[in-house]
Amino acid sequence: MMLDFKFFDPLETLSVVERKLPQWSQAGVLCFLTFRAHDSMPKAVVETFLQERNDWLIKLIKLGPSTAGILGDEDMG
């Protein structure tokens, strides 16, 4: 039995609800959920991630807005 899956189409109508994170939905489309229980990550891991993200963002800002959509981690080294 073959299932006919419909995936998100950025050209179709969608609704966006923002709380802590934006929630996108589109009628008849598959979706997935991600969640993390409060305090499920060690504080040191969260702090390291936040510091690395901030360092990356600072480098991105220094490179200018024209590079914002095309750089990955390997470019930010």
N, CA, C and O atoms as a printed pandas DataFrame, in Angstrom:
     atom_number atom_name residue_name chain_id  residue_number  x_coord  y_coord  z_coord
0              1         N          MET        A               1    0.832   -1.176    0.000
1              2        CA          MET        A               1    0.000    0.000    0.000
2              3         C          MET        A               1    0.880    1.244    0.000
3              4         O          MET        A               1    1.717    1.410    0.887
4              5         N          MET        A               2    0.701    2.108   -0.975
5              6        CA          MET        A               2    1.495    3.328   -1.108
6              7         C          MET        A               2    0.720    4.497   -0.502
7              8         O          MET        A               2   -0.438    4.730   -0.849
8              9         N          LEU        A               3    1.365    5.226    0.403
9             10        CA          LEU        A               3    0.730    6.390    1.005
10            11         C          LEU        A               3    1.112    7.634    0.215
11            12         O          LEU        A               3    2.257    7.775   -0.215
12            13         N          ASP        A               4    0.162    8.529    0.027
13            14        CA          ASP        A               4    0.408    9.751   -0.717
14            15         C          ASP        A               4    0.673   10.876    0.279
15            16         O          ASP        A               4   -0.263   11.483    0.801
16            17         N          PHE        A               5    1.951   11.154    0.542
17            18        CA          PHE        A               5    2.327   12.188    1.491
18            19         C          PHE        A               5    2.430   13.529    0.798
19            20         O          PHE        A               5    2.938   13.623   -0.319
20            21         N          LYS        A               6    1.948   14.564    1.458
21            22        CA          LYS        A               6    2.088   15.923    0.968
22            23         C          LYS        A               6    2.998   16.655    1.956
23            24         O          LYS        A               6    2.757   16.641    3.163
24            25         N          PHE        A               7    4.026   17.282    1.440
25            26        CA          PHE        A               7    4.975   17.983    2.285
26            27         C          PHE        A               7    4.761   19.485    2.206
27            28         O          PHE        A               7    4.035   19.969    1.337
28            29         N          PHE        A               8    5.383   20.213    3.097
29            30        CA          PHE        A               8    5.255   21.664    3.148
30            31         C          PHE        A               8    5.616   22.297    1.808
31            32         O          PHE        A               8    6.632   21.950    1.204
32            33         N          ASP        A               9    4.795   23.212    1.353
33            34        CA          ASP        A               9    5.018   23.935    0.097
34            35         C          ASP        A               9    5.065   25.423    0.418
35            36         O          ASP        A               9    4.037   26.004    0.767
36            37         N          PRO        A              10    6.239   26.056    0.309
37            38        CA          PRO        A              10    6.356   27.469    0.673
38            39         C          PRO        A              10    5.519   28.401   -0.210
39            40         O          PRO        A              10    5.325   29.566    0.138
40            41         N          LEU        A              11    5.026   27.909   -1.338
41            42        CA          LEU        A              11    4.213   28.736   -2.227
42            43         C          LEU        A              11    2.726   28.676   -1.889
43            44         O          LEU        A              11    1.943   29.484   -2.388
44            45         N          GLU        A              12    2.331   27.720   -1.043
45            46        CA          GLU        A              12    0.931   27.566   -0.643
46            47         C          GLU        A              12    0.637   28.391    0.614
47            48         O          GLU        A              12    1.554   28.833    1.306
48            49         N          THR        A              13   -0.641   28.587    0.893
49            50        CA          THR        A              13   -1.066   29.319    2.080
50            51         C          THR        A              13   -0.639   28.564    3.333
51            52         O          THR        A              13   -0.730   27.338    3.394
52            53         N          LEU        A              14   -0.169   29.315    4.336
53            54        CA          LEU        A              14    0.206   28.709    5.602
54            55         C          LEU        A              14   -0.159   29.659    6.725
55            56         O          LEU        A              14   -0.385   30.848    6.501
56            57         N          SER        A              15   -0.214   29.130    7.921
57            58        CA          SER        A              15   -0.437   29.985    9.086
58            59         C          SER        A              15    0.788   29.900    9.982
59            60         O          SER        A              15    1.412   28.847   10.114
60            61         N          VAL        A              16    1.118   31.025   10.591
61            62        CA          VAL        A              16    2.273   31.097   11.490
62            63         C          VAL        A              16    1.791   31.665   12.817
63            64         O          VAL        A              16    1.198   32.743   12.865
64            65         N          VAL        A              17    2.048   30.936   13.881
65            66        CA          VAL        A              17    1.721   31.386   15.232
66            67         C          VAL        A              17    3.038   31.471   15.982
67            68         O          VAL        A              17    3.817   30.519   15.980
68            69         N          GLU        A              18    3.293   32.603   16.622
69            70        CA          GLU        A              18    4.559   32.747   17.346
70            71         C          GLU        A              18    4.308   32.803   18.843
71            72         O          GLU        A              18    3.526   33.609   19.346
72            73         N          ARG        A              19    4.994   31.927   19.517
73            74        CA          ARG        A              19    5.028   31.941   20.974
74            75         C          ARG        A              19    6.497   32.075   21.329
75            76         O          ARG        A              19    7.085   33.136   21.120
76            77         N          LYS        A              20    7.104   31.016   21.864
77            78        CA          LYS        A              20    8.549   31.054   22.067
78            79         C          LYS        A              20    9.275   30.793   20.757
79            80         O          LYS        A              20   10.355   31.333   20.518
80            81         N          LEU        A              21    8.674   29.957   19.905
81            82        CA          LEU        A              21    9.200   29.668   18.575
82            83         C          LEU        A              21    8.052   29.787   17.587
83            84         O          LEU        A              21    6.898   29.569   17.958
84            85         N          PRO        A              22    8.342   30.129   16.338
85            86        CA          PRO        A              22    7.238   30.168   15.370
86            87         C          PRO        A              22    6.732   28.761   15.061
87            88         O          PRO        A              22    7.516   27.822   14.919
88            89         N          GLN        A              23    5.427   28.634   14.960
89            90        CA          GLN        A              23    4.790   27.360   14.623
90            91         C          GLN        A              23    4.145   27.520   13.255
91            92         O          GLN        A              23    3.221   28.320   13.106
92            93         N          TRP        A              24    4.601   26.789   12.265
93            94        CA          TRP        A              24    4.046   26.864   10.915
94            95         C          TRP        A              24    3.118   25.690   10.702
95            96         O          TRP        A              24    3.428   24.566   11.098
96            97         N          SER        A              25    1.985   25.943   10.079
97            98        CA          SER        A              25    1.101   24.845    9.713
98            99         C          SER        A              25    0.490   25.115    8.349
99           100         O          SER        A              25    0.323   26.257    7.921
100          101         N          GLN        A              26    0.167   24.020    7.691
101          102        CA          GLN        A              26   -0.395   24.074    6.347
102          103         C          GLN        A              26   -1.372   22.912    6.225
103          104         O          GLN        A              26   -1.044   21.775    6.565
104          105         N          ALA        A              27   -2.574   23.204    5.737
105          106        CA          ALA        A              27   -3.627   22.189    5.665
106          107         C          ALA        A              27   -3.185   20.970    4.856
107          108         O          ALA        A              27   -2.646   21.112    3.758
108          109         N          GLY        A              28   -3.415   19.772    5.401
109          110        CA          GLY        A              28   -3.147   18.529    4.699
110          111         C          GLY        A              28   -1.689   18.151    4.555
111          112         O          GLY        A              28   -1.357   17.280    3.751
112          113         N          VAL        A              29   -0.818   18.779    5.306
113          114        CA          VAL        A              29    0.624   18.574    5.164
114          115         C          VAL        A              29    1.170   17.838    6.382
115          116         O          VAL        A              29    0.730   18.068    7.508
116          117         N          LEU        A              30    2.131   16.952    6.145
117          118        CA          LEU        A              30    2.814   16.272    7.244
118          119         C          LEU        A              30    3.535   17.286    8.115
119          120         O          LEU        A              30    4.024   18.303    7.623
120          121         N          CYS        A              31    3.598   17.008    9.396
121          122        CA          CYS        A              31    4.347   17.878   10.293
122          123         C          CYS        A              31    5.119   17.004   11.276
123          124         O          CYS        A              31    4.876   15.802   11.386
124          125         N          PHE        A              32    6.027   17.616   11.968
125          126        CA          PHE        A              32    6.734   16.885   13.004
126          127         C          PHE        A              32    6.879   17.786   14.217
127          128         O          PHE        A              32    6.799   19.010   14.116
128          129         N          LEU        A              33    7.091   17.169   15.345
129          130        CA          LEU        A              33    7.238   17.893   16.596
130          131         C          LEU        A              33    8.617   17.635   17.159
131          132         O          LEU        A              33    9.148   16.527   17.089
132          133         N          THR        A              34    9.173   18.669   17.710
133          134        CA          THR        A              34   10.391   18.497   18.488
134          135         C          THR        A              34   10.138   19.138   19.840
135          136         O          THR        A              34    9.468   20.167   19.928
136          137         N          PHE        A              35   10.657   18.553   20.865
137          138        CA          PHE        A              35   10.468   19.128   22.173
138          139         C          PHE        A              35   11.634   18.740   23.059
139          140         O          PHE        A              35   12.356   17.778   22.798
140          141         N          ARG        A              36   11.789   19.513   24.105
141          142        CA          ARG        A              36   12.826   19.252   25.077
142          143         C          ARG        A              36   12.248   19.562   26.446
143          144         O          ARG        A              36   11.742   20.659   26.682
144          145         N          ALA        A              37   12.322   18.616   27.323
145          146        CA          ALA        A              37   11.842   18.831   28.678
146          147         C          ALA        A              37   12.773   19.815   29.388
147          148         O          ALA        A              37   13.991   19.769   29.213
148          149         N          HIS        A              38   12.190   20.693   30.182
149          150        CA          HIS        A              38   12.980   21.673   30.929
150          151         C          HIS        A              38   14.070   20.961   31.745
151          152         O          HIS        A              38   13.808   19.958   32.410
152          153         N          ASP        A              39   15.250   21.479   31.683
153          154        CA          ASP        A              39   16.410   20.951   32.406
154          155         C          ASP        A              39   16.868   19.588   31.906
155          156         O          ASP        A              39   17.548   18.868   32.636
156          157         N          SER        A              40   16.513   19.216   30.675
157          158        CA          SER        A              40   16.943   17.915   30.173
158          159         C          SER        A              40   18.382   17.950   29.663
159          160         O          SER        A              40   18.987   16.901   29.443
160          161         N          MET        A              41   18.929   19.141   29.477
161          162        CA          MET        A              41   20.323   19.267   29.050
162          163         C          MET        A              41   21.126   19.848   30.209
163          164         O          MET        A              41   20.660   20.758   30.895
164          165         N          PRO        A              42   22.324   19.326   30.428
165          166        CA          PRO        A              42   23.158   19.867   31.502
166          167         C          PRO        A              42   23.456   21.353   31.274
167          168         O          PRO        A              42   23.647   21.791   30.139
168          169         N          LYS        A              43   23.493   22.111   32.354
169          170        CA          LYS        A              43   23.720   23.560   32.274
170          171         C          LYS        A              43   24.993   23.886   31.513
171          172         O          LYS        A              43   25.015   24.843   30.738
172          173         N          ALA        A              44   26.056   23.113   31.715
173          174        CA          ALA        A              44   27.332   23.380   31.028
174          175         C          ALA        A              44   27.193   23.220   29.510
175          176         O          ALA        A              44   27.805   23.972   28.752
176          177         N          VAL        A              45   26.400   22.253   29.067
177          178        CA          VAL        A              45   26.176   22.038   27.630
178          179         C          VAL        A              45   25.420   23.219   27.033
179          180         O          VAL        A              45   25.767   23.705   25.957
180          181         N          VAL        A              46   24.394   23.676   27.728
181          182        CA          VAL        A              46   23.613   24.823   27.259
182          183         C          VAL        A              46   24.494   26.066   27.196
183          184         O          VAL        A              46   24.448   26.809   26.215
184          185         N          GLU        A              47   25.290   26.297   28.228
185          186        CA          GLU        A              47   26.162   27.473   28.255
186          187         C          GLU        A              47   27.180   27.433   27.118
187          188         O          GLU        A              47   27.442   28.455   26.483
188          189         N          THR        A              48   27.754   26.261   26.859
189          190        CA          THR        A              48   28.711   26.123   25.754
190          191         C          THR        A              48   28.024   26.401   24.415
191          192         O          THR        A              48   28.561   27.125   23.577
192          193         N          PHE        A              49   26.852   25.831   24.219
193          194        CA          PHE        A              49   26.119   26.072   22.975
194          195         C          PHE        A              49   25.828   27.556   22.793
195          196         O          PHE        A              49   26.050   28.101   21.712
196          197         N          LEU        A              50   25.335   28.215   23.835
197          198        CA          LEU        A              50   24.995   29.630   23.722
198          199         C          LEU        A              50   26.230   30.482   23.410
199          200         O          LEU        A              50   26.152   31.421   22.618
200          201         N          GLN        A              51   27.362   30.158   24.029
201          202        CA          GLN        A              51   28.591   30.903   23.760
202          203         C          GLN        A              51   29.049   30.695   22.318
203          204         O          GLN        A              51   29.430   31.654   21.648
204          205         N          GLU        A              52   29.018   29.458   21.838
205          206        CA          GLU        A              52   29.415   29.182   20.454
206          207         C          GLU        A              52   28.478   29.866   19.464
207          208         O          GLU        A              52   28.920   30.385   18.439
208          209         N          ARG        A              53   27.168   29.864   19.777
209          210        CA          ARG        A              53   26.211   30.546   18.900
210          211         C          ARG        A              53   26.475   32.043   18.874
211          212         O          ARG        A              53   26.456   32.659   17.808
212          213         N          ASN        A              54   26.720   32.631   20.035
213          214        CA          ASN        A              54   27.002   34.061   20.086
214          215         C          ASN        A              54   28.277   34.413   19.323
215          216         O          ASN        A              54   28.316   35.418   18.613
216          217         N          ASP        A              55   29.314   33.596   19.463
217          218        CA          ASP        A              55   30.561   33.818   18.714
218          219         C          ASP        A              55   30.301   33.763   17.217
219          220         O          ASP        A              55   30.810   34.590   16.461
220          221         N          TRP        A              56   29.497   32.772   16.787
221          222        CA          TRP        A              56   29.165   32.618   15.376
222          223         C          TRP        A              56   28.396   33.831   14.862
223          224         O          TRP        A              56   28.679   34.333   13.774
224          225         N          LEU        A              57   27.419   34.302   15.646
225          226        CA          LEU        A              57   26.626   35.463   15.242
226          227         C          LEU        A              57   27.484   36.722   15.136
227          228         O          LEU        A              57   27.297   37.526   14.222
228          229         N          ILE        A              58   28.409   36.892   16.051
229          230        CA          ILE        A              58   29.308   38.058   15.991
230          231         C          ILE        A              58   30.141   38.015   14.715
231          232         O          ILE        A              58   30.300   39.038   14.049
232          233         N          LYS        A              59   30.672   36.848   14.367
233          234        CA          LYS        A              59   31.431   36.715   13.122
234          235         C          LYS        A              59   30.553   36.997   11.914
235          236         O          LYS        A              59   30.995   37.638   10.960
236          237         N          LEU        A              60   29.321   36.528   11.945
237          238        CA          LEU        A              60   28.397   36.755   10.843
238          239         C          LEU        A              60   28.116   38.245   10.668
239          240         O          LEU        A              60   28.102   38.751    9.545
240          241         N          ILE        A              61   27.893   38.941   11.769
241          242        CA          ILE        A              61   27.638   40.383   11.713
242          243         C          ILE        A              61   28.838   41.119   11.132
243          244         O          ILE        A              61   28.674   42.040   10.332
244          245         N          LYS        A              62   30.037   40.721   11.528
245          246        CA          LYS        A              62   31.249   41.368   11.015
246          247         C          LYS        A              62   31.415   41.152    9.519
247          248         O          LYS        A              62   31.958   42.016    8.830
248          249         N          LEU        A              63   30.956   40.011    9.001
249          250        CA          LEU        A              63   31.069   39.729    7.571
250          251         C          LEU        A              63   30.048   40.503    6.744
251          252         O          LEU        A              63   30.247   40.693    5.544
252          253         N          GLY        A              64   28.969   40.946    7.358
253          254        CA          GLY        A              64   27.984   41.766    6.667
254          255         C          GLY        A              64   26.748   41.008    6.260
255          256         O          GLY        A              64   26.749   39.778    6.198
256          257         N          PRO        A              65   25.670   41.762    5.977
257          258        CA          PRO        A              65   24.371   41.156    5.688
258          259         C          PRO        A              65   24.317   40.370    4.379
259          260         O          PRO        A              65   23.463   39.495    4.240
260          261         N          SER        A              66   25.178   40.643    3.433
261          262        CA          SER        A              66   25.113   39.935    2.153
262          263         C          SER        A              66   25.494   38.465    2.280
263          264         O          SER        A              66   25.210   37.682    1.374
264          265         N          THR        A              67   26.127   38.074    3.375
265          266        CA          THR        A              67   26.542   36.683    3.568
266          267         C          THR        A              67   25.600   35.909    4.474
267          268         O          THR        A              67   25.809   34.715    4.693
268          269         N          ALA        A              68   24.573   36.551    5.006
269          270        CA          ALA        A              68   23.731   35.950    6.052
270          271         C          ALA        A              68   23.088   34.640    5.644
271          272         O          ALA        A              68   22.987   33.744    6.482
272          273         N          GLY        A              69   22.643   34.474    4.399
273          274        CA          GLY        A              69   21.931   33.272    4.009
274          275         C          GLY        A              69   22.785   32.194    3.399
275          276         O          GLY        A              69   22.269   31.127    3.064
276          277         N          ILE        A              70   24.091   32.430    3.237
277          278        CA          ILE        A              70   24.887   31.468    2.483
278          279         C          ILE        A              70   26.016   30.843    3.275
279          280         O          ILE        A              70   26.681   29.943    2.764
280          281         N          LEU        A              71   26.261   31.277    4.492
281          282        CA          LEU        A              71   27.379   30.746    5.248
282          283         C          LEU        A              71   26.966   29.643    6.197
283          284         O          LEU        A              71   25.949   29.747    6.884
284          285         N          GLY        A              72   27.749   28.597    6.233
285          286        CA          GLY        A              72   27.564   27.526    7.204
286          287         C          GLY        A              72   28.697   27.571    8.200
287          288         O          GLY        A              72   29.554   28.452    8.129
288          289         N          ASP        A              73   28.714   26.633    9.127
289          290        CA          ASP        A              73   29.746   26.606   10.150
290          291         C          ASP        A              73   31.143   26.552    9.569
291          292         O          ASP        A              73   32.064   27.178   10.094
292          293         N          GLU        A              74   31.306   25.796    8.471
293          294        CA          GLU        A              74   32.645   25.660    7.904
294          295         C          GLU        A              74   33.192   26.980    7.381
295          296         O          GLU        A              74   34.408   27.151    7.300
296          297         N          ASP        A              75   32.308   27.925    7.020
297          298        CA          ASP        A              75   32.734   29.219    6.520
298          299         C          ASP        A              75   33.050   30.195    7.663
299          300         O          ASP        A              75   33.730   31.202    7.464
300          301         N          MET        A              76   32.551   29.883    8.842
301          302        CA          MET        A              76   32.673   30.810    9.941
302          303         C          MET        A              76   33.939   30.600   10.767
303          304         O          MET        A              76   34.302   31.465   11.564
304          305         N          GLY        A              77   34.627   29.448   10.587
305          306        CA          GLY        A              77   35.785   29.044   11.337
306          307         C          GLY        A              77   36.658   30.056   11.835
307          308         O          GLY        A              77   37.658   29.746   12.482
